[in-house]
Amino acid sequence: MLTLQAVAEELSLPEETLLHQSLTAFLLREISLIEAEIGQLRERYAVLQPVDLKEAISKGRVVAHPAWEDYIDWQNSIEAIRSIRTLHS
């Protein structure tokens, strides 16, 4: 069975060190996944920032639906990355 103690012993690491490294790796992976989603939005709408997408929507360069939902998701993604980085620091 996979346990913190078993893995720590196998790797000759203190459990606290293993736990810290594991949590750090998890948080960095979460950031990478969110950044990949943001990258897809940048490509889909050919914009760099959420404000650029908002402008494209208001000027009619992109269809409002689902662009508004994507804009909101993008904003939420940025906030999620900030929150994760706060946890990580």
C-alpha positions, 0 to 999 in steps of 0.5 A, a space after each residue: 500500500 502506498 503511504 507517506 511513510 513507506 515512500 519516505 523510507 524507500 527514498 530515504 527522506 524525512 516524511 516532512 520533506 517528502 510531503 513538502 516536495 509532493 505538495 510543491 509538485 502538485 501545486 506547480 502541476 496545477 499552475 501548469 494545467 491552468 496556464 495550458 488552458 489560458 494558452 488555448 484561450 489565447 490561441 482561440 481568440 488571438 489575444 494575449 490578455 483577458 482585457 484584449 478578449 473583452 475588447 474583441 467581444 465589445 467590438 464584435 470581432 468575436 462572437 459574444 457566446 461563448 467568449 464571455 464565458 471564456 473571458 470569465 473563466 480566464 479571469 478566474 484562472 488568473 485568480 486561481 494561479 495567484 491563490 496557488 502561488 500564495 499557498 506555494 510561497 
